[in-house]
Amino acid sequence: MPITLSDQDKSTLRTAAYGAVSLMAAATGSPHKTATNATIALTSATGLVGHVLTAKAKDIELKGKTVAELADRVLPALTAAMKLLGEQAPAEAGNSTILLAVEAAQAHPDRPSTTTAAMARKITAALDADGVAPEAAAGPDRPELQKAIEEIVESGFVGVSLRVHDERGEWTGSAGAAELGGAARPPINGHIRIGSNTKTFTATLVLQLVAEGRIGLDTPAADYLPEFGLDERITVRMLLQHTSGVFNFSGEVNADGTIVPGIPIPYSTTGKEWMDNRLKTYRPQELVELALSRPARFEPGTGWSYSNTNYVLARLLIEKVTGRSVAEEMHRLILGPLGLSGTVVPDASPEIPEPHAHAYYRYEDAGERKTIDITRQNPSWISSGGDMISTTQDLHTFISALMGGKLLPAPLLAEMCTPHPTGIPNMDYGLGVFVVTTDGGGTVISHNGAAVGHAALMYSTPDGSKTLTAALNCVDDADLSIATAFLNAQQRLVNEVFGGGPADPAQPAG
C-alpha cells in the first residue's frame, strides 16, 4: 500500500536529522545539552515517519555509550526514514542539510575528528536556522495582526509569535526578539513552555480513558487513588472541573487578599527561593501530599477554585489506571495520532528543544536588580498543572482536532465544553477548558498558560474551524509585573481574531 508523506512527516525527518547530528556533536561543545536535545528530538518524533524513528529510539541509551555506539543506534532509524522520504518526496530527500547529517552520522568515530566535529556543529546550526525563520512577516492581507503583535511587544514583552487559522487561511508572524539584546525575531514555530495549556491535554487524556471504559467520570477519585485518603465525595469530574475544593499546592489567595503559601513558586515572597532552586525535582506524590495536608477550600462540588493539585491527581490517576507514564499515554492517544512532533512531556527535565525564544527572570540581590536567563528550568514543581512544551503549530493542530471531534466521542466533548460557573464574568470552566463568551455573544473555547518567562495562548471556536495560538517570551518577576500586559495582550488578540471577548486569566503558577 503506498504511503503518502505529510508536511508533518517531512518536518519529523528534519527533527531526526537534528537528533542524529546532536548525538555526533555530543563529544564537543556542551555535551549534556546537545545529547539531551537529541534524545528529545528522536523520542518526540511522531506521525507516520515518527513511528519508524521512535521504534528505534526506544533502544537509545545515552549513559555510558560512546559516540560510535550512539551513532550505530541512531543511523538505522534515520536511514529507514530517509529511504521512505526518498521514495515519496525525492526533492526533500535531496536536502543537503539532511544528507550531510546522514554523512556525519555514518562517520561515527569514537573520538570525532576536528573535521567531523566542525561538520556536526555547522549542520546543527543550519538545522536550527531552518527552524527559526527570523524574518518571517505578516502576509500583505493581514497587517492588522502584525501591528497587534508589534504593539504587544511594545507593551513590555521581549517577543511574540502568532498563528491564526480562519476563513482566510493560515497567517503566521512574529515580532520583538528571541533573546534580550538580540536582533533575531522569535521563531515562528519555536518551542515554548505552555503552562496551564497542559491541563487541556491532561483532561483530554482522562476523557479518552473514560471513552475506553477504564475511568468513570463520576466515580470517586479515591477509588483509583486510595493511598491519598481523598474525600470520597471528590469525583474525577470534580478534578477536571476544579470543583473538588482541594488546596492548591502552589498556594492560595484568600478573599481578603492574604496568601496561604504552598511550595516555593516564582511569585510573591518565594520568588528568590524558587529561582535559586529552579533545577530541583518534585515528585507528583509529594505535591499532592503537601496539598492534602492543608484544609480544603470548600466542600466537594460546592464551589469553584483553580487548583493545580487537581491536575496532578489526574496525572497520577492516568498512571495508576494504565500502568504507564503520562508521557507514554499522551503519545499513544494524542501526540502520536495527531503527529505533534514539537510537543514534549518533560517530567523533570529542564531542557527545551531548539529552536526557542528565551525566558527571563528579574530579581533584586543586595539592592541590585539583576535579570537572568531561566529558559532552562525544572518544570516538576508544577507537574501536570503546567509542565508541557509545545509549538503554536502543534497547539493549533491539537485544539482544532479536539473541537472538531477527532479525539473524543461527541457526548464526552459536549461534557468537556459544558460551562460551570467560575465567578469570572463571561468566563466559565468546563473540563480542562475555559468557555468564554465574547462581547458579540459568541463562544470560544480556550486555555492559556504562563510558565515563568514563557506564555502560550490557545483559542478556538467550538467547531475547531477558527483558532488562535501564540507564544510569548518576557522578563518575569516575583511581583508579576507583566500580568496586566499579558491580560491586555490576550484581550487584544481575541478582539482581532474573534471580534471581542474577555481574556483568560492564566494563573501565575502554571
C-alpha positions in Angstrom: 0.0 0.0 0.0 1.5 3.4 -1.0 2.5 5.7 1.8 1.9 9.4 1.5 4.2 11.8 3.5 2.5 14.8 5.1 4.3 18.1 5.8 4.5 16.9 9.4 6.3 13.7 8.4 8.8 15.8 6.4 9.3 18.0 9.4 9.9 14.9 11.6 12.7 13.8 9.3 14.4 17.1 9.8 14.0 16.6 13.5 15.6 13.2 13.2 18.5 14.6 11.3 18.9 17.2 14.0 18.9 14.4 16.6 21.5 12.4 14.8 23.8 15.3 14.4 23.3 16.4 18.0 24.4 12.9 19.1 27.5 13.3 17.0 28.2 16.7 18.4 27.8 15.4 22.0 31.5 15.0 22.4 32.1 18.6 21.7 30.7 21.9 22.8 28.0 21.4 25.5 27.6 17.6 25.6 24.8 17.5 28.1 22.7 20.0 26.3 23.2 18.6 22.8 22.8 15.0 23.9 19.6 15.8 25.7 18.2 17.8 22.8 19.0 14.8 20.6 17.0 12.4 22.8 14.1 14.8 23.0 14.2 15.2 19.2 14.2 11.5 18.5 11.8 10.3 21.2 9.2 13.1 20.4 9.1 12.2 16.7 5.5 11.1 15.9 3.3 10.5 13.0 3.8 8.0 10.1 7.6 8.5 9.8 7.9 9.1 13.5 6.7 5.6 14.3 9.7 4.3 12.4 12.0 6.5 14.4 10.5 6.0 17.8 10.6 2.2 17.4 14.4 2.5 17.2 14.7 5.4 19.6 13.5 3.1 22.5 16.8 1.4 22.2 18.8 4.6 22.5 20.5 5.0 25.9 23.0 7.8 26.3 24.6 6.9 29.6 27.9 5.0 29.2 27.7 4.9 25.4 30.5 6.1 23.1 29.7 8.3 20.2 30.2 5.4 17.9 27.6 3.3 19.8 25.1 6.1 19.8 25.5 6.7 16.1 25.1 2.9 15.4 21.7 3.1 17.2 20.5 6.3 15.5 21.7 5.6 12.0 19.2 2.7 11.2 16.3 4.8 12.2 17.5 7.8 10.2 18.3 5.6 7.2 14.9 4.0 7.2 13.2 7.3 7.4 15.4 8.8 4.6 14.6 5.8 2.4 10.9 6.4 2.8 11.4 10.1 2.2 13.4 9.3 -1.0 10.6 7.2 -2.3 7.8 9.7 -1.6 9.5 13.1 -1.9 12.8 13.0 -3.9 13.2 16.8 -3.7 13.0 16.7 0.0 15.4 13.8 0.2 17.9 15.8 -1.7 18.0 18.4 1.0 21.8 19.0 1.5 21.4 19.6 5.3 19.8 16.2 5.8 22.3 14.4 3.6 25.2 15.9 5.5 23.5 14.8 8.7 23.5 11.2 7.4 27.1 11.5 6.3 28.1 12.8 9.7 26.2 10.0 11.5 27.8 7.4 9.3 31.3 8.7 10.2 30.8 7.9 13.9 34.4 7.7 15.1 34.9 7.0 18.8 36.5 10.4 19.0 35.3 12.7 16.3 38.0 14.3 14.2 38.2 18.1 14.1 36.7 18.0 10.7 33.7 15.8 11.7 33.1 17.8 14.9 33.1 21.0 12.9 30.7 19.5 10.3 28.4 18.4 13.1 28.3 21.9 14.6 27.7 23.5 11.2 24.9 21.1 10.4 23.3 21.7 13.8 23.5 25.4 13.3 22.0 25.1 9.8 19.1 23.0 11.1 18.5 25.5 13.9 18.5 28.3 11.4 16.0 26.5 9.2 13.5 26.3 12.1 14.0 29.9 13.3 12.7 31.8 10.2 13.7 35.1 11.9 12.4 37.4 9.3 9.1 35.8 8.6 6.5 38.5 8.5 2.8 39.1 8.0 1.1 38.4 4.7 0.0 41.5 2.9 -3.6 40.9 3.7 -3.3 40.8 7.5 -1.3 43.9 8.5 -3.7 44.4 11.5 -2.3 41.1 13.0 1.3 42.1 12.6 0.5 45.5 14.0 -1.1 43.9 17.0 1.8 41.7 17.9 4.3 44.6 17.4 2.2 46.7 19.8 2.1 43.8 22.3 5.9 43.7 22.3 6.0 47.4 22.9 3.7 46.9 26.0 6.5 45.0 27.7 7.3 41.7 26.1 10.6 40.5 24.6 8.9 38.7 21.8 5.6 37.3 20.4 4.8 34.8 17.7 1.2 34.3 16.5 -0.6 31.8 14.4 -4.2 32.3 13.2 -6.4 29.8 11.2 -9.7 31.2 9.9 -11.8 31.5 6.8 -9.0 33.5 5.2 -6.5 30.6 5.6 -3.4 30.5 7.8 -1.4 33.5 9.0 1.8 33.5 11.0 4.0 36.3 12.2 6.4 37.3 14.9 7.7 40.5 16.5 10.3 41.5 19.0 13.3 39.4 19.8 14.1 35.8 20.6 16.7 37.0 23.1 17.3 40.1 25.1 19.6 42.3 23.1 19.3 40.1 20.0 18.2 41.1 16.6 16.5 37.9 15.5 12.8 37.6 15.9 11.2 34.8 17.9 10.9 31.6 15.8 7.6 31.4 14.1 7.1 27.8 15.3 9.6 27.7 18.2 9.1 25.6 21.3 7.5 27.3 24.3 6.7 26.2 27.8 2.9 26.2 27.6 2.0 26.4 31.3 -1.7 25.6 32.0 -2.5 24.6 28.4 -1.1 21.4 29.8 -4.4 21.0 31.6 -6.4 20.7 28.4 -4.1 17.9 27.2 -4.4 16.1 30.5 -8.2 16.5 30.7 -8.5 15.2 27.1 -6.4 12.2 28.0 -8.6 11.4 31.0 -11.7 11.7 28.9 -10.2 9.4 26.3 -9.7 6.8 29.1 -13.3 7.4 30.0 -14.3 6.6 26.4 -12.2 3.4 26.7 -14.2 2.4 29.8 -11.2 2.5 32.0 -12.2 5.5 34.1 -15.6 6.6 35.3 -16.2 10.4 35.1 -18.4 10.4 38.2 -16.5 7.7 40.1 -14.8 8.8 43.3 -11.2 9.6 42.6 -10.3 7.7 45.8 -11.4 4.5 44.1 -8.4 4.9 41.8 -6.0 6.5 44.3 -6.8 5.1 47.7 -3.3 5.8 49.0 -4.0 9.5 49.5 -7.1 9.3 51.7 -9.1 11.6 49.4 -12.6 12.8 50.4 -14.9 10.1 48.9 -17.2 12.8 47.6 -14.5 14.1 45.1 -15.2 12.6 41.7 -12.9 12.5 38.6 -15.2 15.1 37.1 -14.5 17.5 40.0 -10.8 17.2 39.5 -11.1 18.2 35.8 -13.6 20.9 36.6 -11.8 22.5 39.6 -14.7 21.9 41.9 -13.0 19.4 44.3 -12.1 22.1 46.8 -8.6 20.6 47.2 -5.9 23.1 48.3 -3.6 24.3 45.5 -0.1 23.2 46.3 1.3 26.3 44.6 -0.5 28.5 47.1 -3.9 30.1 47.6 -5.1 33.7 47.7 -7.9 34.3 50.2 -10.9 36.6 49.5 -9.2 39.3 51.7 -6.1 39.2 49.6 -3.9 37.2 52.1 -1.8 34.5 50.7 -1.6 30.9 52.0 1.7 29.6 50.7 2.4 26.2 49.3 5.7 25.2 47.8 8.2 27.9 46.8 7.0 29.4 43.5 8.4 32.2 41.3 6.0 34.8 42.6 5.3 36.7 45.8 7.7 36.2 48.7 9.2 32.9 47.5 10.5 34.2 44.1 14.1 34.3 45.0 13.9 30.9 46.7 12.3 29.3 43.6 14.9 30.9 41.4 17.9 29.7 43.4 16.4 26.1 43.4 14.9 26.1 39.9 16.5 22.8 39.0 15.0 21.0 42.0 12.9 17.9 41.3 9.5 17.4 42.9 7.6 14.2 42.6 3.8 14.4 41.9 3.0 12.4 45.1 5.0 15.0 47.1 2.9 17.9 45.7 -0.4 16.1 46.4 0.6 15.1 49.9 1.5 18.7 50.7 -1.8 19.9 49.3 -3.8 17.4 51.3 -2.1 18.4 54.5 -3.9 21.8 54.2 -7.6 22.4 54.8 -9.8 22.1 51.8 -11.1 25.3 50.2 -14.7 24.1 50.3 -16.9 21.0 50.4 -16.5 18.9 47.2 -18.8 20.2 44.5 -20.0 23.3 46.3 -17.6 25.9 44.7 -15.0 26.5 42.0 -11.4 27.2 42.7 -8.5 26.8 40.2 -6.1 24.3 41.8 -3.0 22.7 40.1 -3.4 19.9 42.6 -6.5 18.6 40.7 -4.4 18.0 37.6 -1.5 16.3 39.4 -4.1 14.0 40.8 -5.4 13.5 37.3 -1.9 12.5 36.2 -1.5 10.0 39.0 -4.9 8.6 38.1 -3.9 8.1 34.5 -0.7 6.4 35.5 -2.4 4.2 38.1 -5.2 3.0 35.7 -2.9 2.4 32.7 0.3 1.2 34.4 2.2 3.6 32.1 3.6 7.1 32.4 1.5 10.1 31.5 4.1 10.8 28.7 3.6 7.3 27.2 -0.2 7.6 27.3 -0.1 11.1 25.8 2.0 9.7 22.9 -0.4 6.8 22.5 -3.7 8.7 22.4 -2.8 12.3 21.4 0.7 13.2 20.2 1.1 10.1 18.0 -2.3 10.1 16.3 -2.0 13.9 15.6 1.6 13.9 14.6 2.6 16.5 17.3 6.3 16.1 16.9 7.0 19.5 18.6 5.2 18.7 21.8 7.1 17.3 24.8 6.0 15.9 28.2 9.2 16.7 30.1 8.6 15.3 33.6 11.7 16.7 35.5 13.9 17.5 32.5 14.9 21.2 32.4 15.7 21.1 28.7 13.7 22.6 25.9 14.3 21.7 22.3 15.6 24.1 19.7 14.5 26.4 18.3 13.0 28.5 21.1 12.8 32.0 22.4 14.4 32.7 25.8 12.7 33.3 29.1 14.0 35.7 31.8 13.6 36.4 35.4 14.3 39.7 37.2 15.1 39.9 40.9 17.0 42.0 43.5 20.2 40.9 45.1 21.7 43.0 47.8 19.8 46.0 46.5 21.0 45.4 42.9 18.5 44.5 40.2 19.5 41.5 38.1 18.0 39.7 35.1 18.9 36.1 34.3 18.0 33.6 31.6 15.8 30.9 33.0 14.9 29.2 29.8 16.4 26.1 31.3 14.3 25.2 34.4 12.9 22.1 36.0 9.1 22.1 35.5 8.4 19.3 38.0 7.4 22.0 40.6 4.1 22.4 38.6 3.9 18.9 37.2 0.8 18.2 35.1 -0.6 21.6 36.2 1.5 23.2 33.6 4.8 21.4 32.6 4.4 20.7 28.9 6.3 22.2 25.9 4.8 22.7 22.5 4.6 25.0 19.5 2.0 27.3 18.0 1.5 24.8 15.1 1.0 21.8 17.5 -1.4 23.8 19.7 -3.4 24.7 16.6 -3.5 21.1 15.4 -4.5 19.9 18.9 -7.3 22.3 19.7 -8.7 22.2 16.2 -8.7 18.4 16.3 -10.2 18.3 19.8 -13.0 20.7 18.9 -13.5 19.0 15.6 -14.4 15.8 17.3 -11.3 13.8 16.3 -10.1 13.0 19.8 -13.3 12.5 21.8 -16.8 11.0 21.2 -19.4 13.7 20.8 -21.1 13.1 24.2 -17.7 13.5 26.0 -16.7 16.5 24.0 -20.0 18.1 25.0 -19.3 17.3 28.6 -15.9 18.9 28.3 -17.3 22.1 26.9 -20.3 22.4 29.3 -19.7 25.6 31.3 -19.6 25.6 35.1 -19.8 29.0 36.8 -16.4 30.3 38.0 -17.4 33.8 39.3 -15.4 35.3 36.5 -17.6 37.5 34.2 -18.2 35.9 30.8 -15.9 33.1 31.5 -16.9 29.6 32.8 -15.0 26.4 33.1 -15.7 23.0 31.5 -13.4 20.0 31.9 -9.9 21.3 31.2 -11.1 24.3 29.1 -12.4 27.8 29.7 -15.7 28.6 27.9 -15.5 32.2 27.0 -18.4 34.5 25.9 -17.2 37.2 23.6 -18.6 40.7 23.5 -20.6 39.8 20.5 -22.3 37.0 22.3 -20.2 34.2 20.6 -18.4 31.4 22.4 -14.7 30.5 22.2 -13.0 27.5 23.9 -9.7 28.4 25.5 -6.9 27.7 27.8 -3.9 29.8 28.3 -0.8 29.3 30.3 2.1 31.3 31.9 5.3 29.4 32.7 7.9 31.9 34.2 9.1 34.0 31.3 7.2 32.0 28.7 3.4 32.1 28.0 1.1 30.4 25.5 -2.4 31.3 24.2 -4.8 28.8 22.7 -8.3 29.7 21.5 -10.8 28.0 19.2 -14.4 28.3 18.0 -16.4 25.3 19.3 -16.2 23.5 16.0 -12.4 24.0 15.6 -12.7 26.0 12.4 -11.1 29.1 13.7 -8.1 29.1 16.0 -5.6 31.5 17.6 -2.4 30.2 19.1 0.5 32.4 20.3 3.8 32.1 22.1 5.2 35.0 24.2 8.5 35.4 26.0 9.2 38.1 28.6 11.1 39.1 31.7 9.1 37.8 34.6 9.5 38.7 38.3 8.1 37.9 41.7 5.6 40.9 41.6 4.1 39.6 38.3 4.8 43.0 36.7 3.9 41.5 33.3 0.4 40.4 34.3 -1.5 43.4 33.2 0.3 43.5 29.8 -0.4 39.8 29.5 -4.1 40.2 30.1 -4.2 43.1 27.6 -2.4 41.1 25.0 -4.9 38.3 25.3 -7.8 40.7 25.0 -6.2 42.5 22.0 -5.7 39.2 20.1 -9.2 37.9 20.9 -10.7 41.1 19.7 -8.7 41.0 16.5 -9.5 37.3 15.6 -12.9 36.6 17.2 -14.4 40.0 17.3 -14.0 40.7 21.0 -14.1 38.8 24.3 -12.6 38.7 27.8 -9.1 37.5 28.4 -8.4 34.1 30.0 -6.7 34.9 33.3 -3.8 32.4 33.2 -2.8 31.5 36.7 0.6 32.8 37.8 1.7 29.4 38.9 1.2 27.3 35.7 
